[in-house]
């Protein structure tokens, strides 16, 4: 009798174990494709994240109408009220003793335009600052360099897949014009250089010497972020001051 009970108990345990394995196999069979799909999708999203970040400014340029500024659209800053006073200062040329009026921008302000006709770059907008929010709107003026019109190294930067896409097409001898409401600066490109992102040689001040340094990422012709920079170095040809009307 005891052997019979033992056999029945063994069969019962075997049946339960088989049913448990069947359930486990079913769950595994159903869940495995979802787990694999989740992993694949995760890897795919991570793979797209860097290219998206690289091309985000370009996408904004194409699809965001607010970023399509024109030369006549001067009030573009979102960082100060429209009625903020102009930051105007009179400057005197020590050599000629002539006095000129300069308008100093607030962060994010439309500052002027960049033109290099031979490279197909016409009236590209320049904004004050070089953080990502500014570079999404146009060329950024590095505020560690001189204000446009002052003597020294004027440094500009932009993404290579938006506003400085054509910068590598510039050649030695090309003319570059930087124009604001108060001055027109004309440069001739004397040198084209490449350098590492941590090399500050070309953005450092040039005391007593006028130079334009305009740079972007360099991937040997490919788009996207890079640790290498390409820059055009321009020597000043002329500085033409404009008459600025100051409202009372």
C-alpha positions in Angstrom: 0.0 0.0 0.0 2.8 2.3 0.9 4.5 1.6 -2.5 1.2 2.6 -4.3 1.0 5.8 -2.4 4.6 6.5 -3.1 4.1 6.0 -6.8 1.0 8.2 -6.9 2.9 10.9 -5.0 5.8 10.6 -7.4 3.5 10.8 -10.4 1.8 13.9 -8.9 5.1 15.6 -8.3 6.2 14.8 -11.8 2.9 16.1 -13.3 3.3 19.4 -11.3 6.9 19.7 -12.3 6.0 19.1 -16.0 3.2 21.6 -15.8 5.5 24.1 -14.2 8.1 23.6 -16.9 5.4 24.0 -19.6 4.3 27.3 -18.1 8.0 28.4 -17.8 8.6 27.5 -21.5 5.5 29.3 -22.6 6.4 32.4 -20.7 10.0 32.3 -22.0 8.8 31.7 -25.5 6.4 34.7 -25.3 8.7 37.1 -23.4 12.0 36.4 -25.2 11.1 38.2 -28.5 9.9 41.3 -26.5 13.2 41.3 -24.5 15.3 41.0 -27.6 13.2 43.7 -29.3 13.7 46.0 -26.3 17.4 45.5 -26.3 17.7 46.1 -30.0 15.5 49.2 -29.8 17.6 50.5 -26.9 20.9 50.0 -28.8 19.3 51.7 -31.9 18.2 54.7 -29.9 21.6 55.1 -28.3 23.2 54.8 -31.7 21.0 57.6 -33.0 21.4 59.9 -30.0 24.8 61.3 -31.0 24.0 61.9 -34.7 20.8 63.6 -33.5 22.6 65.9 -31.2 25.1 66.7 -34.0 22.4 67.5 -36.5 19.9 69.1 -34.1 21.0 72.7 -35.0 20.5 71.8 -38.7 17.1 70.3 -38.1 16.1 73.5 -36.2 17.4 75.6 -39.0 15.3 73.7 -41.6 12.1 73.3 -39.6 12.0 76.1 -37.1 10.8 79.3 -38.8 11.9 81.4 -35.8 15.5 80.6 -36.7 15.2 81.9 -40.3 16.3 85.4 -39.6 16.7 88.1 -42.2 19.1 91.0 -42.4 16.3 93.4 -41.6 15.1 91.5 -38.5 17.3 93.2 -35.9 15.4 92.5 -32.7 15.9 88.8 -32.2 17.1 88.5 -28.6 14.9 86.5 -26.2 17.2 87.3 -23.3 16.2 90.9 -22.6 13.0 93.0 -23.1 12.5 94.9 -26.4 12.7 98.3 -24.6 16.1 97.6 -23.1 18.4 100.6 -23.6 21.1 100.5 -26.3 24.5 100.1 -24.9 26.3 102.9 -26.8 29.8 104.1 -26.2 32.0 106.7 -27.9 35.5 105.5 -28.8 38.5 107.5 -29.9 41.1 106.4 -32.3 44.4 107.3 -30.6 46.3 107.7 -33.9 43.7 109.8 -35.8 42.0 111.2 -32.6 38.7 110.6 -34.4 35.6 109.7 -32.3 33.2 107.0 -33.4 30.1 105.4 -31.9 29.9 101.7 -31.0 26.8 99.7 -30.1 27.6 96.9 -27.6 25.3 93.8 -27.8 23.5 92.0 -25.1 23.9 88.2 -25.0 22.0 86.6 -27.8 21.5 89.9 -29.7 21.7 90.0 -33.5 25.1 91.6 -33.9 25.9 91.9 -37.6 26.4 89.9 -40.8 29.2 87.7 -42.3 29.9 87.7 -46.1 32.5 85.8 -48.1 31.1 85.9 -51.7 33.6 83.6 -53.2 32.5 80.8 -50.8 28.8 81.5 -51.3 28.3 83.0 -47.8 26.2 86.1 -48.1 24.9 88.1 -45.2 24.9 85.3 -42.7 23.6 86.4 -39.3 26.0 86.9 -36.4 24.8 86.8 -32.8 26.5 87.7 -29.5 27.7 84.6 -27.7 28.8 81.1 -28.6 26.7 78.8 -26.5 24.6 76.2 -28.2 21.4 78.2 -28.0 23.1 81.0 -30.0 24.8 78.7 -32.5 21.4 77.3 -33.4 20.4 80.8 -34.7 23.5 81.7 -36.5 27.2 82.5 -36.3 28.4 83.2 -32.7 30.7 86.0 -31.7 33.1 84.8 -29.0 32.8 87.3 -26.2 36.3 86.6 -25.1 37.5 88.3 -28.2 37.2 92.0 -29.2 34.0 93.7 -30.0 33.5 94.2 -33.7 35.3 97.4 -34.6 37.9 97.3 -31.8 41.5 96.6 -32.5 42.5 92.9 -31.9 41.4 89.4 -32.7 37.8 89.1 -33.7 36.7 85.5 -33.2 33.6 83.9 -34.7 32.3 80.3 -34.6 29.5 78.3 -36.1 28.4 74.7 -36.8 29.9 73.0 -39.9 26.5 71.6 -40.9 24.7 75.0 -40.7 26.0 78.5 -41.0 29.7 77.6 -41.5 29.0 74.7 -43.9 30.9 76.6 -46.7 33.7 77.9 -44.5 36.2 75.2 -45.8 35.5 76.5 -49.3 37.1 79.8 -48.4 40.5 80.3 -50.0 43.6 82.5 -49.3 43.0 85.8 -50.9 39.2 85.8 -50.5 37.6 88.9 -49.0 35.4 88.6 -45.9 33.1 91.4 -44.8 31.8 91.8 -41.2 29.1 94.5 -41.0 27.2 95.9 -38.1 24.9 98.9 -37.6 27.9 101.0 -36.7 31.0 99.7 -38.6 32.0 97.7 -41.7 35.1 95.6 -41.3 36.8 94.1 -44.4 39.4 91.4 -44.2 41.5 89.4 -46.7 42.1 85.7 -45.8 45.8 85.2 -45.3 45.9 81.7 -43.9 43.7 78.6 -43.4 44.7 76.4 -40.4 43.5 73.3 -38.6 44.0 72.8 -34.9 42.8 70.7 -31.9 39.8 71.9 -29.9 42.0 72.4 -26.8 44.5 74.6 -28.7 43.7 78.2 -27.9 46.5 79.7 -30.1 44.2 81.2 -32.7 41.5 82.5 -30.3 43.9 84.3 -28.0 44.1 88.1 -28.1 46.4 89.7 -30.7 47.4 92.9 -29.0 47.7 95.8 -31.3 47.0 93.7 -34.4 43.7 93.3 -36.2 42.7 89.8 -37.2 39.6 87.8 -38.0 39.5 84.2 -36.8 36.4 82.3 -38.0 36.3 78.5 -37.2 34.2 75.4 -37.2 34.5 71.7 -36.7 36.5 69.8 -39.3 35.9 66.2 -40.3 37.8 66.2 -43.6 34.6 67.2 -45.4 32.1 65.2 -43.4 29.5 66.7 -41.2 29.1 66.4 -37.4 31.1 67.2 -34.3 34.8 66.7 -34.2 37.8 67.5 -32.0 39.5 69.2 -34.9 38.8 72.8 -36.0 39.4 74.5 -39.3 39.8 78.3 -39.3 40.3 81.1 -41.7 42.6 83.9 -40.5 41.9 87.3 -42.0 44.0 90.5 -42.0 42.2 93.8 -41.8 41.9 95.7 -45.1 39.6 98.5 -43.9 37.5 99.7 -41.0 34.6 101.9 -42.2 32.7 103.6 -39.4 29.0 104.6 -39.8 27.1 107.4 -38.4 24.8 106.2 -35.6 21.6 108.1 -34.8 21.1 108.1 -31.1 17.5 108.7 -30.0 17.1 111.3 -27.2 
